[in-house]
Amino acid sequence: MSDRHELAGTSGKRTSPITFYRQVIAELRKVVWPTRPQVINYFWVVLVFVLVMMAIVAGLDYGFGQASFKIFA
């Protein structure tokens, strides 16, 4: 193992805050932002998925709870 903790390809100099800010803005301009209908669609997909997962976990919790009461009671 090497004692050097530098990333490959970096010179080790720190970036100034102004340069960092400019780079962040430049990267944010490259982002393809979703349209409003896409965001609404994604929201519903995630909401349905979360509700289904909650139902599965609640069902398993209830089932294991009932099983444990029958076993230990």
HUGI-V406785 format. One record per residue. OMEGA is omega in degrees with one decimal (* if undefined). Layout:
omega=<OMEGA,OMEGA>
This chain:
omega=<-178.7,177.0,-179.4,-178.7,179.4,175.7,179.1,176.4,177.9,-178.3,178.5,178.5,178.3,176.8,178.2,-179.4,-179.6,178.2,178.0,179.7,179.1,178.9,178.1,179.4,179.5,178.9,179.3,176.8,179.0,-175.2,174.2,-176.6,180.0,176.9,179.8,177.4,177.6,179.9,179.2,178.9,178.7,178.9,-178.7,178.5,-179.8,-179.8,179.2,179.0,-179.4,179.0,177.5,179.6,176.7,179.6,178.9,-178.7,178.8,178.2,177.3,179.3,179.4,-178.9,179.0,177.1,178.5,179.2,-179.2,175.8,179.0,-178.6,-172.1,-178.4,*>
